[in-house]
């Protein structure tokens, strides 16, 4: 069911207000976190998942994860991943799952040997349970979410509602960042990722959710802005999210969101009638102007530092030696670990321990692909191949899934710069496996 304009405006205002209240009274964040859990449990038990309600609940939990972490409102640090797993398991209890979801049962089985190897290889200084759980929770979350979503029939409008549920807490995040961030000219001294413009939290994770938020509200400009008022509202939201994402100075999340938008436009353009392409051309011109304005405005506010950041330069305009802020060294370390243990890998969480022993510093991996290969060996490669190729095979009989390639790309790009530290890549990936029914007339 499509959300009425007045209800949509009310939801936007409510979540903007949540951002203001949490900034003014930080303790409200904890109340907000518990309220999300309690209302989610009540809603799912009441509806008995008649309309895949667990996806709405899970999307909201995923969208609120970074906001609750940065404001100290999380029940558990990994609450979002565990919450997604819990509610989608409840959803399977009520609504079952596809018997053809075997690839993801196999995927989960392929992860088990790495856990057993870790129990033998991790030294006594590590908290075994915590170390393994922290590193394996993301992949397991992806597996459970994928089993639930595998070929599950759902309408295109329901997918848009799920994305909105994910996007609403990102509005709260954006408003909080607006209030939290000092005058940019007072705090920007270089071109590195900036914690002060990221709510005092990790810029990489903040930019990741802002990037997906930018994509969500851009998609709403196309599919859910039938009145001028709602169109203008969505432009304002998309502008503010984009600007706040850029000034985190963390590139990965914003580049990912931008590429998703380009991919969506390409898909729509190649699958539209002549009339639909004309409308898309107008929208493309309009959004190009908006994006140019966002960039110029950001450049002015940052004194040109944002231009140097994306050109991989320091504040003086000199090219930086590393294009990936030293992450290539971690990549090399993990490749070497795989070559030394190519079958079963070095074990879950062992990579962090090895780097600590070599450098004396705790250096976590930003790349889920190299981490999986190093810690799970050849079995990890098989697991990654299952994840990557399954949506592509399903697409052969699911060509009405407009967002499929966008969701797959979000997972792939995000795990290359932010691993799976948050639930977003696992959950958004699983949405690529849905069997979507779509009315092509809306593209004409």
LOLUMRO-760637 format. One record per atom (N, C-alpha, C, O): residue in one letter; x, y, z. Coordinates in steps of 0.02 Angstrom, whole numbers, plus 50000, padded with zeros to 5 digits. Example, Ala and Ser with C-alpha at 12.3 -4.5 7.8 and 13.67 -1.06 7.14 Angstrom:
A506604971650390;A506154977550390;A506604983550390;A507124983450423;S506424988850354;S506844994750357;S506455000250394;S506705005750402;
! end
This chain:
X500424994050000;X500005000050000;X500445006250000;X500915006850040;X500295010949955;X500685017149951;X500505021850008;X499925022650025;X501005025050036;X500905029550092;X500625036150067;X500875039050019;X500105038550100;X499805044950081;X500275050750096;X500695050350141;X500195056150058;X500655061850064;X500675064650135;X501215066050161;X500085065450165;X500085068450233;X500415063850284;X500735066150331;X500325057250275;X500655052550320;X501415052750310;X501795052250358;X501625053350248;X502335053650233;X502655059850264;X503195059450294;X502335065550257;X502585071750287;X502635071050362;X503125073250393;X502135067850392;X502135066850465;X502725062550486;X503045063950537;X502865057250448;X503425052850464;X504095056550459;X504535055750501;X504155060650407;X504775064450398;X504875069350456;X505415069750484;X504345073050473;X504385077950528;X504535074450594;X504945076850633;X504215068750606;X504325064950668;X505055062950675;X505345063650729;X505355060550621;X506045058250626;X506545064050628;X507085063350656;X506365069550597;X506775075550605;X506755077850678;X507265079850706;X506165077350709;X506085079250779;X506485074550825;X506765076850875;X506505068150808;X506905063450848;X507635065550848;X507965065250900;X507885067650790;X508575069950786;X508705075950831;X509215076350864;X508225080650832;X508285086650874;X508275084750948;X508685087050987;X507785080450968;X507705078651038;X508315074851065;X508535076051121;X508585070351024;X509175066551046;X509775071151055;X510185070051100;X509825076151013;X510375080951020;X510295085051084;X510775086151120;X509685087251098;X509555091451157;X509575087451222;X509835089851273;X509305081251219;X509285076951279;X509565070151259;X509185065751239;X510215069151265;X510535063051241;X510245056551269;X510265051451236;X509985056751330;X509705050651361;X509105047951323;X508925042151330;X508795052151282;X508215049951242;X508435044551192;X508025040451172;X509065044651172;X509295039751124;X509205032651150;X508995028251113;X509365031451214;X509275024851243;X508545022851244;X508385017051231;X508115027551261;X507395026251261;X507155024551190;X506735020051181;X507425028151141;X507245026951071;X507445019851050;X507075016451016;X508055017651071;X508285011051055;X507835005551083;X507655000851047;X507645006151147;X507205001251177;X506505001551147;X506174996351139;X506285007551130;X505625008351099;X505595004751031;X505095001651015;X506135005350993;X506165001850928;X506074994350938;X505694991150902;X506424991550987;X506384984351000;X505684982351023;X505404977550996;X505414985951070;X504754984151098;X504204984751046;X503784980251039;X504194990251009;X503684991150957;X503764986150900;X503264983950871;X504384984350885;X504504979450832;X504224972650851;X503904969350811;X504354970650913;X504104964150938;X503334964150937;X503024959450914;X503044969550962;X502314970150964;X502004969850894;X501514966250882;X502304973550847;X502044973950779;X502084967250743;X501604965250710;X502644963850750;X502724957350716;X502264952050745;X501964948150708;X502204951950812;X501754947050843;X501024948450826;X500624943850819;X500864954850821;X500174956650805;X499994954950733;X499454952250720;X500424956350686;X500274955250615;X500414948050594;X500174945850542;X500814944450634;X501004937650617;X501324937250547;X501274932250512;X501644942650529;X502034943150467;X501604941850405;X501834938850356;X500994944250406;X500534942950349;X500784946350285;X500684943750231;X501104952150292;X501344955750232;X502094956850234;X502344962150216;X502454951650256;X503184952150262;X503384958050306;X503854961750291;X503024958850361;X503124964450406;X503824964350438;X504084969550457;X504114958350444;X504784957950474;X505304961650432;X505824963750458;X505184962350368;X505644966150326;X505624973550341;X506134976950341;X505014976150355;X504954983150375;X505304984450441;X505684989250448;X505184979950489;X505484980650555;X506254980250550;X506614984250579;X506494975350512;X507214974450504;X507534980450470;X508074982650489;X507194983050419;X507454988850383;X507524994850430;X508014998550427;X507034995850473;X507055001450520;X507635000650569;X507985005450585;X507734994450594;X508284993050640;X508954994450605;X509404997450636;X509014992350543;X509634993550505;X509755001050495;X510315003350504;X509235004650478;X509305011850466;X509485015750528;X509795021050524;X509285013150587;X509415016850650;X510075014850682;X510265017850732;X510415009750655;X511005007050688;X511545012250702;X511765013050759;X511765015750651;X512305020650659;X512085026450704;X512475028850745;X511465028550696;X511205034050737;X511225032150811;X511435036150853;X511005026050828;X511005023950897;X511715022950923;X511865024350981;X512165020550880;X512865019650901;X513185026350916;X513535027050967;X513085031250873;X513425037650882;X513145041650941;X513485045950968;X512525040050960;X512205043851015;X512165039751079;X511855041951128;X512465033751079;X512485029651140;X511825026351158;X511705024951217;X511405025151109;X510745022351123;X510675014951108;X510115012351113;X511215011551090;X511155004551071;X511065000151133;X511375001251185;X510644995151127;X510544990351181;X511164985951186;X511434984851241;X511384983351129;X512014979851122;X512364982851061;X512024985351016;X513024982551059;X513374985651003;X513174982450937;X513114985950886;X513074975850937;X512884972250876;X512124971050874;X511894966350842;X511744975250908;X511024974250912;X510684973750844;X510244969650835;X510894977850796;X510564977950732;X510634971250696;X510144968650668;X511234968450696;X511324961950663;X510914956450697;X510584952550664;X510944956350764;X510574951350801;X509824952550794;X509434947750791;X509624958850791;X508914960550783;X508654958150716;X508104955350712;X509034959350663;X508844957050596;X508774949450596;X508294946650569;X509274946050625;X509244938750627;X508644936250666;X508304931550646;X508504939450722;X507934937450764;X507274938250728;X506874933550725;X507154944150700;X506504945450670;X506394941550605;X505834939450590;X506924940650566;X506834936850505;X506754929350520;X506434925750482;X507044927050575;X506914920150597;X506184919450618;X505864914450602;X505924924350655;X505214924350673;X504784924450609;X504274921050605;X505004928450560;X504634928650496;X504614921950463;X504104920150434;X505164918150466;X505174911450436;X504714906750475;X504424902250445;X504664907750540;X504214903650581;X503484904650559;X503104899850554;X503304910950546;X502624912450525;X502494910950451;X501964908350433;X502984912450408;X502864912250336;X503294907250297;X503244906750236;X503724903650332;X504154898650299;X504694901850257;X504814907950260;X505024897650218;X505544900150173;X505584895350114;X505324889850116;X505904897650061;X505934893749999;X506374887550008;X506924887950035;X506124881949983;X506524875749986;X507124876249938;X507584872249941;X507104881249893;X507654882149846;X508214886549872;X508694888249837;X508154888549936;X508664892949965;X509284889149988;X509674891450029;X509364883149960;X509934878849977;X510614882349972;X511044881350014;X510724886649919;X511384889949914;X511594893449978;X512184893649995;X511114896350014;X511304900250073;X511364895850136;X511694897850184;X511054889950135;X511204885150187;X511914882650178;X512294881950226;X512094881450115;X512784879350100;X513274884850120;X513794883550149;X513094891150104;X513514896850121;X513654897050196;X514224898050217;X513134895950237;X513224896050310;X513654890150333;X514064890950378;X513564884350302;X513974878550320;X514704879750304;X515144877450341;X514834883350250;X515534884750230;X515894889150280;X516504889350282;X515514892850321;X515814897250370;X516024893550434;X516444896050472;X515744887650445;X515844884050509;X516574881850519;X516834882750574;X516904878950468;X517604876850480;X518054882450504;X518494881350546;X517944888550480;X518354894150501;X518284895650575;X518744897950608;X517684894250603;X517564895150674;X517954889950714;X518264891550765;X517934883750691;X518314878450726;X519064879650723;X519414878450772;X519304882050665;X520014883550659;X520204889050709;X520734888850740;X519754894050717;X519894899650763;X519964897250834;X520364899950872;X519584892150855;X519624889650924;X520314886550938;X520514885950995;X520654884650884;X521324881650892;X521884886750883;X522414886050912;X521754891950841;X522304896550823;X522314902950865;X522854905850874;X521744905250889;X521734911450929;X522114910450994;X522024905251026;X522524915151014;X522924914351074;X522504915851137;X521934918051132;X522814914651194;X522444915251257;X522274922451276;X521864923551320;X522594927451242;X522454934351257;X521794936751227;X521534941951247;X521524932951180;X520914934951147;X520304932351185;X520314926751212;X519784936351188;X519144933951213;X518834930051156;X518564932851109;X518874923451160;X518704919051104;X517994920251079;X517884921151019;X517514920151124;X516814920851104;X516684927651072;X516364928051020;X516934933051104;X516814939751078;X517154940851011;X516864943750965;X517774938451005;X518154939450943;X517814935950884;X517744938850831;X517604929750896;X517274925950842;X516604928950825;X516434929850766;X516214930550876;X515534933250865;X515564939850826;X515154940950781;X516044944250843;X516094950650810;X516234949850735;X515974953550694;X516664945050718;X516864944150649;X516384939950608;X516364940550547;X515994935650640;X515564931050603;X514834933450601;X514434930850563;X514664938350643;X513964940550647;X513704943450581;X513134942350563;X514144947250546;X513934950150482;X513774944850430;X513224945050400;X514234940150417;X514084934850369;X513474930550388;X513084928750344;X513394929050453;X512814925050474;X512174929050464;X511664926250443;X512194935550478;X511614939850466;X511424939750392;X510834939350375;X511924940050349;X511794939750277;X511474933050259;X511004932850219;X511724927550287;X511454920950272;X510724920250292;X510324917850252;X510554922250353;X509864921550376;X509394926150337;X508854924050318;X509614932350325;X509204937050287;X509084934450216;X508544935150188;X509604931350187;X509544928750119;X509084922750115;X508704922050066;X509094918550165;X508644912750167;X507924915150170;X507484912350137;X507804920350211;X507124922950215;X506894926050149;X506334924850127;X507324929950117;X507124933750058;X507144929649993;X506854931749943;X507484923949993;X507594920249932;X506944918749895;X506524914949918;X506874921849837;X506294920949792;X505624922249826;X505114919649804;X505624926249879;X504994927849913;X504614933149872;X504894938349855;X503994931649857;X503594936149815;X503394942449854;X503174942049911;X503494948149822;X503354954449854;X503214959649800;X503494959249745;X502794964549815;X502644969649766;X503174975049766;X503534976049815;X503224978549710;X503704984049704;X503554989449756;X504024992449783;X502924990749769;X502744995849819;X502984993849888;X503194998049927;X502944987349903;X503194984949968;X503944986049974;X504194987850027;X504304985049919;X505034986249920;X505164993649935;X505614995249974;X504784998149904;X504865005249917;X504715006949990;X505035011350019;X504215003550019;X504055004750089;X504625002250135;X504775005350186;X504924996650116;X505494994050154;X506074998950152;X506395000350203;X506205001750093;X506745006650086;X506585012950127;X507035015950156;X505955014850128;X505765020750168;X505885019350242;X506135023650278;X505715013350265;X505825011550335;X506565011850351;X506755013850407;X506995010050304;X507715010550313;X507935017850313;X508395019750349;X507605021950272;X507825028850263;X507595033750317;X507935038750328;X507045032350350;X506775037050399;X507265038450456;X507365044350474;X507575033350486;X508065034950539;X508675038750513;X509025042050551;X508805038150448;X509365041850419;X509205049350418;X509665053450420;X508565051050415;X508365058050422;X508545060550492;X508805066050500;X508405056350542;X508585058150611;X509335059150617;X509575063850649;X509715054550586;X510445055050587;X510675061650556;X511115065050584;X510385063450500;X510575069550464;X510435075750506;X510855080250510;X509845076050536;X509665081850577;X510135082250638;X510355087750656;X510285076550668;X510755076550724;X511445079150704;X511755082950740;X511675077050645;X512325079350620;X512325086850607;X512825090250620;X511775089450582;X511725096650569;X511815100550635;X512155105650636;X511505098150688;X511535101550752;X512205100350787;X512445104750823;X512495094450778;X513105092450813;X513725095750784;X514185097550821;X513735096450718;X514355098550684;X514505105950696;X514065110150684;X515095107650719;X515295114650727;X515365118150659;X515255114950607;X515535124450660;X515675128050598;X516255124650563;X516795123750592;X516145122750500;X516645118750464;X517335122150461;X517845118950468;X517335128650450;X517965132250442;X518385132050506;X518985133250504;X518055130550563;X518415130350627;X518735123550641;X519185122950682;X518505118350606;X518735111550623;X519095108050566;X519455103250578;X519025110450504;X519345107050447;X520045109750437;X520155115550420;X520525105250448;X521225107050438;X521575102650387;X522135104150366;X521255097150368;X521555092550320;X521015089150279;X520435091150281;X521225084150241;X520755080750195;X520595073650217;X520315069750178;X520775071850279;X520625065150304;X519905064750328;X519585069950339;X519655058650338;X518985057750366;X518925061350432;X519405061450471;X518355064450445;X518285068950501;X517745066650550;X517155066250532;X517955065050611;X517475062750662;X517015068250686;X516445066850705;X517245074450686;X516825079950711;X516245081450664;X515735084050686;X516315079850600;X515755080750553;X515345074350546;X514875074050506;X515525069250586;X515185062850583;X514865061050650;X514785055150667;X514685066150688;X514345064950751;X514795061950805;X514545059050853;X515465062750797;X515925059750845;X515995052350836;X516275048950880;X515755049650780;X515765042450767;X516185041150706;X516435045750674;X516265034750687;X516665032850630;X516405035650565;X515845033950545;X516785039950531;X516555043050469;X516385037950415;X515935039050375;X516745032250414;X516615027250363;X515915024350369;X515555023750319;X515715022750430;X515045019950441;X514505025150431;X513975023750403;X514635031250453;X514155036750444;X514045038050369;X513475038750347;X514585038450331;X514525039750260;X514175033950224;X513835035050174;X514255027950249;X513925022150218;X513165022850223;X512825021850173;X512905024550282;X512185025050289;X511925031350254;X511365031350228;X512315036650253;X512105042750218;X512095041450143;X511675044150107;X512565037350118;X512575035650047;X511955031750027;X511655033149975;X511765026750067;X511155022950051;X510545027350060;X510045026550025;X510575032050108;X510015036750118;X509935041250057;X509365042550036;X510485043650030;X510465047749970;X510125043949913;X509715046649877;X510305037549905;X509995033349854;X509255032449865;X508855032949819;X509065031149927;X508355029849943;X507925035849925;X507405035149893;X508135041749946;X507705047549934;X507755050049862;X507295053449838;X508295048349828;X508305049649756;X507815045049721;X507455047249675;X507785038749741;X507315034049710;X506595036149722;X506155034949681;X506485039349779;X505805041749794;X505615047649749;X505025048849736;X506115051349725;X505975056649677;X505675053649613;X505255056849580;X505895047649596;X505655044549534;X504985041049544;X504535041849504;X504935037249598;X504365032649606;X503825035049655;X503255032649651;X503985039649700;X503505041249753;X503445048749765;X503375050849822;X503475052649711;X503405059949718;X502895062449667;X503065066149620;X502275060549677;X501765062149627;X501485069249634;X501165071749589;X501625072449691;X501415079349699;X502035083749703;X502575081449722;X501965090149686;X502525094849687;X502805095649758;X503405096349767;X502355095549807;X502555096449876;X503025090749898;X503555092049928;X502835084649883;X503235078849903;X503885078749863;X504415076949890;X503865080749800;X504475080949759;X504975085849790;X505565084249797;X504735091849808;X505175096849838;X505455094449905;X506035095449921;X505015091149944;X505235088550009;X505785083350000;X506285083450037;X505705078949952;X506205073749940;X506855076749913;X507395074249928;X506815082049874;X507425085449851;X507795088449910;X508405087849914;X507435091549956;X507745094550015;X508095089250057;X508655090150081;X507745083550067;X508035078050106;X508655075350073;X509175074450105;X508605073950008;X509175071149971;X509765076049972;X510345073949978;X509625082549965;X510165087549966;X510535087550033;X511145087450034;X510155087650087;X510465087950153;X510855081650170;X511395081950199;X510575075850151;X510935069550163;X511585069450123;X512105067450149;X511545071550060;X512135071550017;X512675076150045;X513265074450047;X512475082050065;X512955086950092;X513285084350156;X513895084750163;X512875081650201;X513145079050263;X513605073050250;X514105072150285;X513445069050200;X513875063450182;X514545065850155;X515065063050172;X514535070950113;X515155073550084;X515615076350137;X516225075250135;X515345080050186;X515785083350235;X516045078550288;X516425080650331;X515845072150286;X516185067350329;X516895066050303;X517325063550339;X517005067850239;X517645066750204;X517815059250199;X518385057450187;X517315055050207;X517395047850195;X517085046350127;X516485047350117;X517495043950081;X517275043650011;X516875037449993;X516425037749951;X517015031750025;X516735025450004;X515975025350002;X515685023449951;X515655027450056;X514925027350060;X514595031850009;X514075030049981;X514885037749998;X514575042449952;X514665040349879;X514205041049839;X515255037749863;X515365035149795;X514885029349782;X514615028849727;X514795025049832;X514335019349824;X513625021749810;X513305019249764;X513385026549849;X512715029249839;X512625032349770;X512115031349738;X513135035949748;X513105039249682;X513085034049626;X512705034749579;X513505028849631;X513515023649580;X512855019949578;X512615018049524;X512545018949635;X511885015649638;X511365019849600;X510945017149564;X511395026349609;X510925030749574;X511025030449499;X510535029949461;X511645030649477;X511795030149405;X511555023449377;X511275023249323;X511655018049415;X511445011449392;X510685011049388;X510425008049341;X510335013949436;X509605013949435;X509345017649373;X508895015349339;X509635023549360;X509425027449302;X509555023649237;X509145023749191;X510125020349234;X510285016449173;X509785010849163;X509545009749107;X509625007349216;X509135001849211;X508455004449188;X508145001549143;X508235009849220;X507575012649202;X507575015149129;X507085014149093;X508115018349109;X508145021149042;X508115015648989;X507785016348938;X508465010049002;X508475004648952;X507835000448952;X507724996548907;X507415001349003;X506804997449008;X506175001849004;X505634999649022;X506245007948980;X505685012548976;X505455013648904;X505825012548857;X504845015948898;X504585017948833;X504875024748815;X505235027748855;X504725027148755;X504975033648733;X504745039248779;X505125043848795;X504115038848801;X503855043948847;X504215043648914;X504375048848944;X504335037548937;X504685036749000;X505405039348997;X505645042349044;X505735038248940;X506415040748931;X506445048348930;X506915051348954;X505935051348901;X505905058648900;X505865061448971;X506205066248988;X505445058349013;X505375060449082;X506035059449120;X506245063549161;X506355053749105;X506985052349138;X507535057249117;X507965059149158;X507515059349054;X508005064349031;X507925070849069;X508415074049090;X507295072849079;X507165079049116;X507405078349188;X507705082949217;X507255072449218;X507465071249287;X508225071049292;X508515073549340;X508545068049243;X509275067649243;X509595074549241;X510065075949277;X509325078849199;X509585085749194;X509485089349260;X509935092749285;X508885088649289;X508725091949352;X509195089549408;X509465093649445;X509275082849413;X509695080249467;X510425081849456;X510805082549504;X510645082349393;X511335084249379;X511465091349406;X511985092749434;X510975095649395;X511025102549421;X511055102449497;X511455106049527;X510625098349528;X510605097949601;X511275095349628;X511545098149676;X511535089949598;X512165087149622;X512745092049613;X513175092649656;X512735095649558;X513255100849547;X513205106249601;X513715108549627;X512595108149616;X512495113249668;X512735110649736;X513055114349773;X512575104249751;X512805101349815;X513565101449819;X513845103249870;X513885099549764;X514625099249764;X514925106249771;X515385107249810;X514665110949732;X514925117849735;X514825120749805;X515275124049832;X514235119549834;X514085122149901;X514565118949952;X514825122449996;X514675112349946;X515125108849992;X515835111449984;X516195112350033;X516045112649922;X516715115249909;X516805122149940;X517335123549968;X516305126249935;X516345132849965;X516375132450041;X516765136050072;X515975128050070;X515945127450142;X516585124450171;X516775125950228;X516935120350132;X517545117050156;X518175120450131;X518725117950141;X518105126150098;X518685129750073;X519065125850020;X519675126450014;X518705121849981;X519015117949927;X519325111449949;X519595107749908;X519295109950014;X519615103750039;X519265097550013;X519585092350003;X518605097950001;X518255092049975;X518495090249905;X518535084349888;X518665095249865;X518935093849798;X519605090149804;X519735085449766;X520015092349851;X520665089149860;X520585082049889;X520975077649872;X520085081049932;X519975074449960;X519815069349905;X520105063949904;X519365071149860;X519175066449807;X519695066049752;X519675061549710;X520165070749752;X520735070349706;X521325066849738;X521865066449709;X521225064349799;X521735060849838;X522345065349851;X522925063349842;X522195071549873;X522725076249889;X522665078249963;X522135077649993;X523215080749990;X523195083450058;X522965090650056;X522795093250002;X522965094050113;X522715100850117;X523115105750074;X522855110950054;X523745104050061;X524175108450021;X524145106849946;X524485109949906;X523735101949929;X523655100149859;X524155095049833;X524205093849773;X524535092049879;X525025086949859;X524695080149857;X524305078349901;X524865076149805;X524575069449798;X524815065149857;X525395065049874;X524335061449887;X524505056949942;X524835050649914;X524675048349859;X525295047949954;X525645041849932;X525175035949925;X525235031949879;X524695035449971;X524215029849970;X523535032349948;X523275037149976;X523245028949899;X522575030649877;X522045027549921;X521455029449918;X522235022849963;X521755019150003;X521905019650078;X521745015150116;X522215025150098;X522375026550168;X522695020650204;X522515019150261;X523155017250170;X523525011750201;X523185005050201;X523455000150226;X522585004650173;X522214998350174;X522524993050130;X522394987150139;X522924995250081;X523244990350037;X523744985950076;X523874980350056;X524024988550131;X524474984550172;X524094979050208;X524334973450214;X523484980550231;X523064975450262;X522874970250211;X522874964250225;X522714972450150;X522534967950096;X523114963150081;X523014957050073;X523714965850077;X524294961650064;X524394956550120;X524564950750107;X524304958750181;X524364954350239;X523874948550235;X524044942850251;X523254950050215;X522734944850212;X522844940150153;X522694934150159;X523084942650098;X523244938350041;X523814933450061;X523784927550044;X524314935950095;X524864931750117;X524614926350167;X524854920750166;X524134928250209;X523854923450257;X523494917850220;X523534912050238;X523134919750167;X522784914750126;X523284910050092;X523184904050091;X523814912850064;X524314908750030;X524654903850077;X524864898450057;X524714905850141;X525014901450190;X524534896050214;X524734890650234;X523874897550211;X523364892850234;X522784892750184;X522244895250199;X522894889950125;X522414890650070;X521764886550076;X521284888050042;X521754881450117;X521164876950119;X520644879450169;X520084881150150;X520824879550232;X520344881450285;X520464888550311;X520074891050352;X521004891650289;X521144898450312;X521454898550381;X521624893350410;X521544904650408;X521884905450472;X521394905550531;X521604905650588;X520744905350516;X520244905450569;X519944912350580;X520274917450570;X519314912450600;X518944918650611;X519294922950663;X519464920550717;X519394929350647;X519694934350692;X520444933750701;X520744937750736;X520754928650669;X521474927750678;X521874933150641;X522424934950662;X521594935950587;X521944941150549;X522104947150592;X522654949950588;X521634949150634;X521744954950679;X522314953450727;X522724957750742;X522334947250752;X522844945250799;X523534945250767;X524024947450797;X523574942750705;X524204942450669;X524484949450658;X525074950750668;X524044954150638;X524274961050626;X524494964350691;X524954968450691;X524174962550746;X524384965350811;X525074962750830;X525494966450857;X525194956350817;X525844953350832;X526394956350789;X526964956950812;X526234958250727;X526734960850681;X526874968250691;X527434970550683;X526344972050708;X526414979350711;X526344982350781;X526544987950793;X526054978450827;X525934981050894;X525314985550897;X525184988550949;X524934985950842;X524334990150839;X523734985850820;X523794980950783;X523154987750845;X522534984250827;X522274987350762;X522024992950761;X522344983650708;X522154986050641;X521624981450613;X521774975850592;X521004983750611;X520454979550585;X520414980050509;X520604985050479;X520174974750480;X520124974450407;X519524978550383;X518994978450414;X519604982150328;X519064985850297;X518764982050239;X518254984150211;X519074976550220;X518864972950160;X518614965950178;X519004961650197;X517964964950172;X517664958650190;X517874952950143;X517904947150164;X518024954650081;X518214949450033;X518894946450052;X518954940350058;X519394950750062;X520064948150080;X520054945050150;X520404940150162;X519654947850196;X519604944950263;X519314937950260;X519564933350292;X518774937150220;X518454930550214;X518934925450183;X518964919750206;X519294927550132;X519764922950099;X520324920950147;X520524915150149;X520584925850184;X521134924350230;X520904919850287;X521264915150306;X520314921250315;X520094917750376;X519724911250361;X519674907050405;X519454910450300;X519084904450283;X519394900450225;X519164895050209;X519914903150194;X520264899650141;X519834898450080;X519424902550061;X519944892650048;X519574890949987;X518824890550000;X518424892149955;X518634888550060;X517914888250078;X517624895350077;X517034896250059;X518024900250096;X517794907250095;X517684909650024;X517214913350011;X518124907449978;X518034909349907;X517384906449880;X517024909849845;X517244900149898;X516614896949876;X516014900749905;X515524901749870;X516064902749968;X515514906450000;X515384913049965;X514814914849952;X515914916649948;X515844923149914;X515554922249844;X515154926349822;X515734916849810;X515464915549743;X514724914249746;X514344916349702;X514504910649798;X513784909449807;X513414916049815;X512894917249783;X513684920349857;X513354926749871;X513324931149808;X512814934249795;X513864931349770;X513884935749712;X513454933149654;X513094937049623;X513484926749640;X513164924249579;X512424922549588;X512054922549538;X512194921049648;X511494919049658;X510994924249634;X510534922549598;X511074930749653;X510594935749627;X510594936149551;X510074937349521;X511174935249521;X511224935749448;X510834930049415;X510504931149364;X510864924049444;X510484918449417;X509734919549427;X509324918149383;X509544922049487;X508844923349500;X508564928749454;X507974928649437;X508984933449435;X508754938949392;X508504936549324;X508084939749293;X508764930949301;X508544928249237;X507794927049236;X507474927449183;X507494925649294;X506774924749299;X506454930049344;X505914929049371;X506804935649351;X506564940849397;X506764947749371;X507024951949408;X506644948849307;X506884954949274;X506474961149291;X506624966649267;X505964960249331;X505584966049354;X505854968949419;X505594973849445;X506384965949445;X506684968449506;X507134974449488;X507724973549475;X506844980349489;X507184986449469;X507824987749509;X508314990249482;X507804986149573;X508344987849618;X508884982349624;X509374983349659;X508794976749592;X509224970949605;X509964972549599;X510354971249645;X510164975349543;X510874976849532;X511124982149580;X511704982049601;X510684986849599;X510864992149646;X511024989049715;X511514990849747;X510594984449737;X510694981249802;X511334977049802;X511714977149850;X511434973249749;X512024969049744;X512664973349743;X513154971749775;X512634978949707;X513204983449703;X513344986749771;X513924987549790;X512814988449807;X512914991449874;X513294986649918;X513774988649952;X513084980349919;X513444975349959;X514174974849937;X514624975049979;X514284974149872;X514964972949846;X515424978849861;X515994977849883;X515204984949848;X515624990749859;X515724992249933;X516264994049954;X515194991249972;X515244992850044;X515724988150079;X516114990450121;X515694981750064;X516144977050100;X516864977950078;X517314975150110;X516984981750025;X517674983150004;X517974989050040;X518584989850040;X517564993150072;X517864998950108;X517644999250181;X517965002650221;X517114995650199;X516874995950268;X516734989050297;X516434988550351;X516954983750262;X516834976850284;X516094975950300;X515664978550263;X515934972250354;X515234971350373;X515144973250446;X514834969650485;X515424979150463;X515394981450532;X514684983550552;X514504983450611;X514284985350502;X513584986950516;X513144982050476;X513394978450433;X512504981950493;X512054976950463;X511834978750393;X511564974450357;X511934984950372;X511654987350309;X511854983050248;X511414981150210;X512504981550237;X512664977650177;X512344970750176;X512134968450123;X512304967450234;X511994960850237;X511254961250221;X510994957350181;X510904966050252;X510184966450242;X510004968850172;X509564965950139;X510344974150149;X510184976750082;X510334971550029;X509964970949980;X510884967750038;X511024962349990;X510444957449986;X510244955549931;X510174955550043;X509634950450043;X509024952750003;X508654948649976;X508914959349999;X508344961949961;X508424960749886;X507934960949849;X509044959449864;X509154957949793;X508874951149773;X508814949649714;X508704947049823;X508464940249810;X507704939749808;X507434934449795;X507364945349821;X506634945349821;X506354944449751;X506664946549702;X505774941249747;X505424940449683;X504924946249678;X504394946049710;X505094951249639;X504714957549638;X504234957749578;X504424956249522;X503624959749593;X503134961049539;X503104968549529;X503054972349577;X503134970649467;X503204977749452;X502764979649392;X502754976049342;X502404985149398;X501974987549345;X502374992149299;X502534997849317;X502544989749240;X502964993549194;X502614999849169;X502945004349142;X501965000349178;X501615006349154;X501855012649189;X501805018149162;X502115011749249;X502345017649286;X502985020549258;X503195025949277;X503305016849212;X503905019349181;X503765022949115;X504225025949086;X503165022749092;X503015025649027;X502955033149030;X502835036348979;
! end
